Amino acid sequence: MKRLIERSRSVGEVLRWVTQNPGKVSASHYPIALHKLGQLLQQQQQQQGQAALNGESRGASPMLEQPEFQTLCQAIISGCSKFDNFSIVNCLYAAAALGLPGESPLVRVLEEESRSRLGRFNQKDVSMMLALCAQEANNKALEAIFSSQLFYENRQERFIRSMAEWLPRKAENLTPYTMALIAKYVARHRLREPRLLDTIANFLLKRGEQLDSKVIQKLVFPFSRMNYRPSNHSELFPKLEAILEQKAGSSPLATVNILMSMFQLSHFPQSVLHQVFSPAFITNVMSSPYALIVRRYLSLLDAAVELEFRQYRGPRLDPRYRVLMFEHALTADEANRKYSYKGLVAEALRQLVGEECYRQDEVLPPGYCTDFLLWVNRSGTVLPLSCVPAASKAPPALGTAASAALSLRSSVLALTSDLQDFAPVVLSVNDKWHYCQNSDILVGSRAMRDRHLRLLGYCLVQLPYTELEKVSGIEEAKHYLRQKL
């Protein structure tokens, strides 16, 4: 049956073999049939395209509406609970390559069955099957794969590495929507694959003028997320600036998101800053439903200008609109708390220096949540907070008249210069999700946070998970912290 399906020359022939010989069809034959149908349909579309160029007219009945195809789908739906894992995954991604919509009954049932078995899947096999499937897939099939919730929730590193090799050849034929789905997946799983990121950057460089700001922000985000400057950044960044100058007001939130990505990569587009800090842009933003989130982003951008772009002389954010970027720990940190080394460090620190000598989860302007804040003297001794003058215990707040007159940096440095024997220390527990996957490179938001804390005058002590995972027990943790401090 496998040979008969693979040698079929038409959609109808495949469907006849499978539907008219149910007793001879096993679970492994269904994905082969779906995959063969995808190949034949692709050939059919190419022939129709050529016929159109030659002035001919050819019509073909939609396969999805054929009774034989519905019979095939129903057979898979009815029997998939008895299929082995290999056949389930093969059917799912063959269906995606075929271009079946995610809401179709076949795809829904296969995804539900896959989700129920996820813990039993061999990830290596899944990645290999994906790679074979996607190399032959067209835009529609890639869209189906990357819009699958089951696929989106699971990291396929081997597949992404394979994809980096063949995606450049397909990129020209992809829609912005499909490329944005790929960018979203790569960013979610922190997959710092330079060839793939450069492919997205080249796509953006070629098509940037035709895209609206909302699509551009999705394509730019992976670069800042992975703290990666694409190889074409000397061309791409000026082009993005020119596009933003024209479209800044059309989608304010997207504009600010793009600016944030560029700031995280230490690129500061001056002309766009003139626009987003202008009274017209601010008035437009404040009357929108997403006013608060834009105020948070603009507050952080304004602080970044103060700290990293001192030569800027354009308009700045009105002090009355300044707020903290974040008021508490990030959602990812809260969600992953049970996997964090922060609890171990907290207990070791409590035993080592005492609770009266540090603050935990302190939020420092412009809105960075720190793990542990301590004050240390010149000899390296951690001081009780009661020994530190009150003015120096808390950093200056944003949004007041005083903070509008004083820069963030100078206000913190003024404290440390007045108190020659004191220095504020931030202990930073860098867990696995703070880094790009399988890398020692911090994600862009974390890297910018660290830059800013140092520029604000804090001494930053990094506690990477690669070191903490070697620590065994409280006593070792105390010894580790003593060395770090």
Backbone torsions as a table, in degrees:
resi	resn	phi	psi	omega
1	MET	NA	-38.8	178.9
2	LYS	-59.0	-45.7	179.9
3	ARG	-64.9	-40.0	-178.9
4	LEU	-63.2	-42.2	179.1
5	ILE	-65.4	-46.8	-176.6
6	GLU	-66.0	-27.6	-179.3
7	ARG	-89.6	-3.3	-179.5
8	SER	-60.9	142.9	-176.7
9	ARG	-107.6	-2.0	179.6
10	SER	-148.3	161.3	177.6
11	VAL	-59.4	-44.4	-179.1
12	GLY	-60.2	-38.6	-178.9
13	GLU	-65.7	-43.5	177.7
14	VAL	-59.0	-47.6	-177.0
15	LEU	-63.7	-37.1	179.4
16	ARG	-65.7	-44.7	-179.3
17	TRP	-58.5	-43.3	-173.7
18	VAL	-77.7	-43.1	-173.5
19	THR	-83.3	-24.5	-177.2
20	GLN	-93.9	-3.4	179.8
21	ASN	-131.3	55.1	-173.9
22	PRO	-58.9	-31.4	-179.1
23	GLY	-69.4	-20.3	-177.9
24	LYS	-102.0	1.8	-177.7
25	VAL	-99.7	123.5	176.5
26	SER	-105.0	174.3	-178.3
27	ALA	-56.4	-38.2	-176.4
28	SER	-69.0	-17.9	-178.7
29	HIS	-78.2	-26.4	-175.4
30	TYR	-65.2	-48.1	177.5
31	PRO	-63.5	-32.6	177.4
32	ILE	-63.0	-42.4	179.6
33	ALA	-64.8	-45.2	179.4
34	LEU	-62.0	-42.1	-179.8
35	HIS	-64.8	-41.8	179.1
36	LYS	-64.8	-39.9	176.6
37	LEU	-59.8	-40.1	177.9
38	GLY	-62.3	-43.2	178.0
39	GLN	-61.6	-45.4	-177.5
40	LEU	-66.4	-39.1	178.2
41	LEU	-65.4	-38.1	178.0
42	GLN	-63.6	-43.6	176.7
43	GLN	-61.3	-41.5	-179.9
44	GLN	-61.4	-43.1	179.6
45	GLN	-65.5	-38.7	177.8
46	GLN	-64.1	-41.0	178.8
47	GLN	-65.2	-39.9	178.9
48	GLN	-66.4	-37.0	177.3
49	GLY	-64.2	-41.4	178.3
50	GLN	-66.4	-39.9	179.4
51	ALA	-62.6	-39.0	178.7
52	ALA	-63.9	-39.0	177.6
53	LEU	-64.7	-32.5	-180.0
54	ASN	-86.2	2.8	178.8
55	GLY	82.5	9.9	-180.0
56	GLU	-90.5	163.1	178.7
57	SER	-126.2	120.5	178.4
58	ARG	-129.2	137.3	178.1
59	GLY	-122.9	147.2	177.7
60	ALA	-138.9	137.8	-179.5
61	SER	-67.4	137.1	-179.4
62	PRO	-59.5	126.8	-176.1
63	MET	-62.6	-37.3	-175.5
64	LEU	-61.6	-21.1	-178.0
65	GLU	-96.0	-4.9	-178.8
66	GLN	-71.9	136.9	-180.0
67	PRO	-58.1	-36.6	-179.3
68	GLU	-63.7	-37.6	179.0
69	PHE	-68.6	-39.2	177.3
70	GLN	-63.8	-36.0	176.6
71	THR	-64.3	-41.5	177.1
72	LEU	-60.7	-46.7	179.9
73	CYS	-61.7	-43.1	-178.7
74	GLN	-64.5	-35.1	178.3
75	ALA	-64.9	-39.5	178.5
76	ILE	-68.3	-44.1	180.0
77	ILE	-59.9	-43.4	-177.0
78	SER	-69.2	-35.0	-172.8
79	GLY	-102.8	-4.2	-169.6
80	CYS	-65.4	-25.8	179.5
81	SER	-65.2	-19.8	179.2
82	LYS	-99.8	-3.9	-179.9
83	PHE	-70.5	153.6	171.1
84	ASP	-76.6	165.5	-176.5
85	ASN	-57.2	-42.4	-177.8
86	PHE	-58.6	-44.7	-178.8
87	SER	-67.9	-37.0	178.7
88	ILE	-61.3	-51.2	-178.1
89	VAL	-64.6	-42.1	178.5
90	ASN	-60.5	-42.9	178.6
91	CYS	-63.2	-43.2	-177.7
92	LEU	-61.0	-48.1	-176.0
93	TYR	-82.0	-21.6	170.5
94	ALA	-69.3	-37.0	176.1
95	ALA	-64.4	-39.2	177.7
96	ALA	-65.5	-43.8	178.7
97	ALA	-64.1	-30.2	177.7
98	LEU	-72.1	-18.8	177.7
99	GLY	91.7	17.9	178.1
100	LEU	-66.7	136.6	-178.9
101	PRO	-67.0	151.0	-177.3
102	GLY	-61.5	-24.6	-178.1
103	GLU	-88.6	-0.7	179.8
104	SER	-66.5	146.6	-178.5
105	PRO	-55.3	-39.6	-178.3
106	LEU	-61.9	-49.0	-178.3
107	VAL	-65.7	-40.4	-179.9
108	ARG	-61.5	-45.2	-178.8
109	VAL	-66.5	-41.3	179.7
110	LEU	-65.0	-39.6	179.2
111	GLU	-66.9	-40.7	178.5
112	GLU	-63.2	-42.9	179.3
113	GLU	-66.0	-39.7	178.7
114	SER	-64.7	-42.6	-178.6
115	ARG	-63.0	-38.4	-179.4
116	SER	-68.2	-21.5	-178.0
117	ARG	-107.0	6.6	-167.3
118	LEU	-53.0	-39.6	-178.6
119	GLY	-66.9	-16.9	-177.5
120	ARG	-100.6	-3.4	-179.5
121	PHE	-73.7	143.8	171.5
122	ASN	-85.8	109.1	-174.3
123	GLN	-62.1	-32.4	178.1
124	LYS	-62.4	-45.6	179.5
125	ASP	-63.6	-41.0	179.7
126	VAL	-60.0	-45.9	-179.3
127	SER	-63.0	-41.5	-179.7
128	MET	-65.3	-42.3	178.9
129	MET	-64.5	-41.7	178.0
130	LEU	-58.8	-46.1	-177.7
131	ALA	-60.4	-44.0	179.4
132	LEU	-64.8	-40.3	-178.3
133	CYS	-67.7	-48.8	-171.4
134	ALA	-72.8	-28.3	179.4
135	GLN	-59.3	-32.0	-178.6
136	GLU	-96.7	-3.6	-173.9
137	ALA	-77.2	147.2	173.6
138	ASN	-91.5	-173.8	-176.9
139	ASN	-57.4	-43.9	-176.6
140	LYS	-63.1	-40.4	-179.8
141	ALA	-68.1	-41.6	177.8
142	LEU	-63.6	-38.0	176.7
143	GLU	-61.3	-42.4	180.0
144	ALA	-64.7	-41.3	-179.9
145	ILE	-63.2	-50.0	-173.5
146	PHE	-79.3	-12.2	174.6
147	SER	-95.2	-2.0	176.4
148	SER	-71.2	125.9	-179.3
149	GLN	-63.9	-37.6	179.4
150	LEU	-62.0	-44.0	178.3
151	PHE	-66.7	-43.4	-176.5
152	TYR	-60.7	-34.9	-175.1
153	GLU	-78.9	-12.5	-173.8
154	ASN	-121.4	135.3	-176.3
155	ARG	-83.0	126.6	179.5
156	GLN	-120.8	81.3	-174.7
157	GLU	-66.1	-43.5	-179.3
158	ARG	-60.7	-40.8	178.8
159	PHE	-62.9	-44.5	-178.8
160	ILE	-64.7	-38.6	176.8
161	ARG	-62.9	-41.7	177.2
162	SER	-65.0	-41.5	-178.0
163	MET	-61.7	-34.9	179.9
164	ALA	-60.0	-24.6	-178.7
165	GLU	-80.4	-38.4	-175.3
166	TRP	-104.4	-14.6	-178.7
167	LEU	-61.6	-38.6	179.0
168	PRO	-54.1	-32.8	179.9
169	ARG	-72.6	-25.5	-177.1
170	LYS	-96.9	-17.4	-168.7
171	ALA	-54.5	-38.5	-176.5
172	GLU	-62.0	-27.3	-177.2
173	ASN	-97.8	4.7	179.1
174	LEU	-89.4	149.5	174.9
175	THR	-82.9	157.3	175.6
176	PRO	-56.6	-34.3	-179.8
177	TYR	-63.4	-45.4	179.4
178	THR	-65.5	-42.7	179.1
179	MET	-63.8	-35.4	177.9
180	ALA	-66.8	-35.1	176.4
181	LEU	-64.6	-41.5	178.4
182	ILE	-63.5	-44.5	179.5
183	ALA	-61.1	-41.0	179.8
184	LYS	-63.4	-41.5	-179.4
185	TYR	-65.4	-46.9	-179.0
186	VAL	-61.2	-41.4	-179.6
187	ALA	-68.1	-42.3	-178.8
188	ARG	-58.1	-42.2	-175.0
189	HIS	-96.3	7.9	174.6
190	ARG	54.4	44.5	-176.3
191	LEU	-92.1	98.8	-175.0
192	ARG	-87.0	78.7	-179.5
193	GLU	-106.9	99.1	-171.5
194	PRO	-53.7	-42.2	-177.9
195	ARG	-63.7	-38.3	179.4
196	LEU	-70.2	-43.1	178.5
197	LEU	-63.9	-38.0	177.6
198	ASP	-67.0	-31.8	176.5
199	THR	-65.0	-43.1	176.8
200	ILE	-62.4	-41.7	-179.5
201	ALA	-64.0	-41.6	178.6
202	ASN	-66.0	-39.2	176.2
203	PHE	-59.5	-44.3	-179.7
204	LEU	-66.1	-38.9	179.6
205	LEU	-63.6	-41.1	-177.3
206	LYS	-75.7	-34.2	-171.1
207	ARG	-113.8	4.7	-172.6
208	GLY	-51.0	-44.4	-176.6
209	GLU	-63.1	-26.7	-176.6
210	GLN	-86.2	-6.8	-173.3
211	LEU	-100.9	146.8	174.2
212	ASP	-84.0	168.1	-173.0
213	SER	-62.1	-32.3	-178.1
214	LYS	-66.3	-35.7	177.5
215	VAL	-74.9	-41.0	179.9
216	ILE	-59.0	-42.1	-178.5
217	GLN	-61.8	-35.3	178.9
218	LYS	-69.2	-34.6	-179.2
219	LEU	-79.1	-27.8	-179.1
220	VAL	-82.1	-31.5	-172.7
221	PHE	-54.0	-41.2	-179.2
222	PRO	-58.3	-30.5	-179.0
223	PHE	-65.6	-47.3	179.8
224	SER	-72.3	-37.6	179.2
225	ARG	-58.5	-43.2	-178.8
226	MET	-93.7	7.2	177.3
227	ASN	54.1	49.4	-172.5
228	TYR	-129.7	120.8	173.5
229	ARG	-87.6	116.2	-177.9
230	PRO	-61.8	156.0	-175.7
231	SER	-62.5	-22.6	179.9
232	ASN	-99.5	21.6	-172.7
233	HIS	-61.0	-29.1	-179.3
234	SER	-66.2	-24.8	174.5
235	GLU	-95.1	-40.5	-173.0
236	LEU	-68.1	-46.6	-175.0
237	PHE	-62.4	-46.4	175.9
238	PRO	-60.5	-35.5	179.1
239	LYS	-66.2	-41.9	177.6
240	LEU	-62.6	-38.4	176.6
241	GLU	-59.0	-45.8	-178.9
242	ALA	-63.2	-40.2	179.2
243	ILE	-66.1	-43.6	-179.3
244	LEU	-64.8	-36.5	177.3
245	GLU	-56.5	-38.1	-178.7
246	GLN	-80.3	-33.1	-169.9
247	LYS	-113.3	9.8	-173.3
248	ALA	-54.5	-41.9	-175.2
249	GLY	-81.8	-15.9	-174.3
250	SER	-72.1	-30.8	177.5
251	SER	-146.7	83.7	-173.3
252	PRO	-56.0	-42.2	-178.0
253	LEU	-64.5	-42.2	178.0
254	ALA	-63.2	-41.6	179.2
255	THR	-58.7	-46.5	-179.0
256	VAL	-66.9	-37.2	177.1
257	ASN	-62.3	-42.2	178.9
258	ILE	-64.8	-43.1	177.5
259	LEU	-59.7	-42.0	179.9
260	MET	-61.1	-42.5	178.2
261	SER	-61.2	-41.9	-178.7
262	MET	-69.3	-37.9	177.3
263	PHE	-63.1	-41.1	179.5
264	GLN	-61.9	-26.1	177.1
265	LEU	-94.9	15.3	177.7
266	SER	60.7	37.9	173.7
267	HIS	-120.3	126.7	-172.1
268	PHE	-122.7	96.8	-178.2
269	PRO	-75.8	102.5	-171.6
270	GLN	-61.7	-44.8	-176.1
271	SER	-64.4	-34.9	179.1
272	VAL	-71.6	-35.5	177.2
273	LEU	-61.7	-37.7	176.5
274	HIS	-56.6	-37.7	-178.5
275	GLN	-75.1	-48.0	-172.7
276	VAL	-72.3	-22.2	175.6
277	PHE	-95.0	5.5	-179.6
278	SER	-76.4	151.4	179.2
279	PRO	-55.9	-36.8	-178.1
280	ALA	-64.6	-45.1	-179.5
281	PHE	-65.5	-44.4	-178.8
282	ILE	-62.0	-43.9	179.5
283	THR	-61.3	-42.1	178.8
284	ASN	-61.8	-43.1	-178.2
285	VAL	-67.2	-43.8	-174.2
286	MET	-66.8	-18.1	178.4
287	SER	-96.9	6.1	-177.6
288	SER	-97.1	161.1	-179.7
289	PRO	-68.1	-17.6	-179.8
290	TYR	-106.0	32.8	-175.8
291	ALA	-59.4	-43.3	-174.4
292	LEU	-65.2	-45.9	-177.9
293	ILE	-65.1	-36.7	178.0
294	VAL	-68.6	-37.8	176.3
295	ARG	-60.6	-40.5	178.1
296	ARG	-61.0	-47.1	-178.2
297	TYR	-66.5	-42.6	179.9
298	LEU	-64.5	-34.9	177.7
299	SER	-64.1	-41.9	178.5
300	LEU	-69.1	-40.6	177.7
301	LEU	-61.9	-40.6	179.9
302	ASP	-64.1	-41.5	177.1
303	ALA	-64.7	-38.4	179.0
304	ALA	-64.6	-37.6	176.3
305	VAL	-61.3	-45.0	179.7
306	GLU	-60.4	-38.7	-174.0
307	LEU	-88.6	-36.3	-169.9
308	GLU	-118.8	-11.5	-175.8
309	PHE	-132.5	58.7	-172.2
310	ARG	-64.8	-21.6	-178.7
311	GLN	-78.5	-6.0	-179.9
312	TYR	-67.1	133.4	-178.0
313	ARG	-124.5	13.7	-178.2
314	GLY	-86.0	-169.3	179.7
315	PRO	-64.1	153.7	179.2
316	ARG	-124.5	169.5	179.7
317	LEU	-69.4	129.4	177.0
318	ASP	-57.0	129.4	-177.6
319	PRO	-52.8	-29.9	-177.1
320	ARG	-69.9	-14.8	179.2
321	TYR	-97.7	-3.0	-176.4
322	ARG	-74.5	134.2	175.8
323	VAL	-138.1	169.5	174.2
324	LEU	-73.0	137.5	178.4
325	MET	-60.3	-49.0	176.1
326	PHE	-129.7	141.4	-179.2
327	GLU	-100.2	-7.3	-178.0
328	HIS	-158.2	-175.3	-178.2
329	ALA	-60.4	152.2	179.5
330	LEU	-64.5	152.9	-179.6
331	THR	-58.3	-41.0	-179.5
332	ALA	-62.6	-39.1	178.9
333	ASP	-67.5	-38.9	177.9
334	GLU	-65.7	-44.1	-177.7
335	ALA	-65.1	-32.6	-176.4
336	ASN	-101.0	16.1	-173.8
337	ARG	-54.0	-39.6	-176.7
338	LYS	-70.3	-16.6	177.9
339	TYR	-97.4	-1.1	-173.7
340	SER	-85.9	153.3	174.4
341	TYR	-87.4	3.0	-174.9
342	LYS	-63.0	-38.4	179.4
343	GLY	-62.6	-41.8	177.8
344	LEU	-61.9	-45.2	-179.5
345	VAL	-64.4	-40.6	-179.2
346	ALA	-60.7	-45.3	-178.7
347	GLU	-68.2	-41.4	178.6
348	ALA	-63.9	-39.9	179.8
349	LEU	-67.5	-39.6	178.7
350	ARG	-60.8	-43.3	179.9
351	GLN	-72.8	-30.1	-175.0
352	LEU	-78.3	-46.5	-173.6
353	VAL	-120.3	-15.4	-178.9
354	GLY	92.6	147.2	-176.3
355	GLU	-63.0	-23.6	-177.6
356	GLU	-77.4	0.0	-174.7
357	CYS	-109.5	4.3	-179.8
358	TYR	-154.9	160.7	171.6
359	ARG	-115.7	138.6	177.7
360	GLN	-106.6	143.9	177.5
361	ASP	57.7	38.7	177.2
362	GLU	-76.8	132.0	177.6
363	VAL	-96.6	119.4	-178.2
364	LEU	-105.9	138.9	175.0
365	PRO	-56.5	143.0	8.1
366	PRO	-86.6	22.9	176.4
367	GLY	125.3	36.4	179.7
368	TYR	-101.6	123.6	177.3
369	CYS	-82.6	123.1	179.2
370	THR	-102.9	151.8	-179.0
371	ASP	-74.4	-51.5	-179.2
372	PHE	-143.9	132.1	178.7
373	LEU	-117.3	125.3	-178.1
374	LEU	-132.0	162.0	171.6
375	TRP	-117.4	130.6	-174.4
376	VAL	-125.2	141.7	176.4
377	ASN	-90.7	-178.4	-173.5
378	ARG	-61.5	-29.6	-178.0
379	SER	-84.4	-0.6	177.6
380	GLY	91.8	10.3	179.5
381	THR	-85.5	131.6	176.0
382	VAL	-77.9	127.9	-173.5
383	LEU	-96.5	143.3	171.1
384	PRO	-61.8	143.8	-177.8
385	LEU	-62.1	-25.4	178.7
386	SER	-66.1	-20.8	179.5
387	CYS	-87.5	-8.7	-177.6
388	VAL	-98.3	128.5	179.4
389	PRO	-51.7	142.1	-173.4
390	ALA	-54.6	-37.5	-176.8
391	ALA	-61.9	-24.5	-174.9
392	SER	-96.7	-6.1	-175.7
393	LYS	-72.1	-35.5	-178.4
394	ALA	-120.5	136.1	178.0
395	PRO	-69.1	158.9	-177.2
396	PRO	-63.1	143.1	-178.9
397	ALA	-83.6	149.3	174.4
398	LEU	-82.8	158.6	171.5
399	GLY	92.3	-3.2	178.9
400	THR	-98.7	163.8	180.0
401	ALA	-63.3	-36.5	-179.0
402	ALA	-64.9	-43.4	-177.6
403	SER	-70.9	-21.7	176.4
404	ALA	-69.9	-33.0	-178.3
405	ALA	-81.4	-31.2	-178.7
406	LEU	-105.4	140.8	175.6
407	SER	-74.1	155.7	178.2
408	LEU	-58.2	-44.7	-174.9
409	ARG	-65.9	-49.1	-176.0
410	SER	-65.3	-30.9	-179.4
411	SER	-68.3	-40.3	178.4
412	VAL	-72.4	-43.1	-179.8
413	LEU	-65.0	-30.1	177.2
414	ALA	-63.2	-39.4	178.1
415	LEU	-61.9	-46.6	-176.2
416	THR	-71.4	-26.8	177.9
417	SER	-77.6	-32.5	176.0
418	ASP	-68.9	-32.2	-178.2
419	LEU	-111.6	80.8	-171.4
420	GLN	-57.7	-27.6	-174.6
421	ASP	-93.4	3.4	-176.4
422	PHE	-116.9	148.8	172.5
423	ALA	-145.5	129.3	178.0
424	PRO	-75.5	133.0	-179.5
425	VAL	-118.8	133.4	173.4
426	VAL	-111.0	119.3	171.8
427	LEU	-88.8	121.1	-175.2
428	SER	-112.5	110.2	177.2
429	VAL	-84.2	105.6	-178.6
430	ASN	-95.4	97.9	179.6
431	ASP	-79.1	175.7	-171.9
432	LYS	-58.0	-39.6	-176.2
433	TRP	-76.1	-3.1	174.5
434	HIS	-84.7	-5.5	-179.5
435	TYR	-114.5	157.9	168.2
436	CYS	-62.2	152.3	-175.3
437	GLN	-59.3	131.7	179.2
438	ASN	53.0	42.6	-175.8
439	SER	-146.9	159.3	173.5
440	ASP	-100.8	17.1	179.9
441	ILE	-96.1	121.0	178.2
442	LEU	-66.4	146.8	175.1
443	VAL	-62.7	158.6	-170.8
444	GLY	-58.5	-41.1	-178.5
445	SER	-65.7	-38.3	179.6
446	ARG	-69.9	-40.0	179.5
447	ALA	-63.9	-41.0	179.0
448	MET	-67.5	-40.3	176.3
449	ARG	-55.2	-45.9	-178.9
450	ASP	-64.6	-41.9	177.2
451	ARG	-57.3	-47.2	-175.4
452	HIS	-67.2	-40.4	178.8
453	LEU	-61.9	-40.1	178.0
454	ARG	-65.5	-43.2	179.6
455	LEU	-66.2	-26.6	176.8
456	LEU	-76.0	-10.0	176.3
457	GLY	106.4	4.5	178.8
458	TYR	-84.9	145.0	172.5
459	CYS	-89.2	120.7	-174.4
460	LEU	-100.5	122.2	178.0
461	VAL	-110.6	112.2	-175.7
462	GLN	-85.1	134.6	174.9
463	LEU	-121.7	83.1	-176.4
464	PRO	-73.2	147.8	-177.9
465	TYR	-61.2	-27.6	179.6
466	THR	-64.3	-27.4	174.7
467	GLU	-86.2	-41.5	-176.5
468	LEU	-66.5	-31.1	-178.9
469	GLU	-69.8	-13.4	177.0
470	LYS	-90.8	-8.3	-179.0
471	VAL	-84.0	131.3	-178.5
472	SER	-120.4	108.4	176.1
473	GLY	86.5	166.2	-175.3
474	ILE	-65.0	-41.6	-177.2
475	GLU	-62.2	-43.8	176.8
476	GLU	-64.7	-37.8	179.4
477	ALA	-64.1	-40.0	178.1
478	LYS	-65.3	-41.4	177.8
479	HIS	-62.9	-40.8	178.9
480	TYR	-62.1	-46.5	-179.3
481	LEU	-66.3	-38.6	178.5
482	ARG	-59.0	-41.8	178.0
483	GLN	-65.6	-41.4	-178.2
484	LYS	-65.7	-36.7	-176.8
485	LEU	-82.7	NA	NA
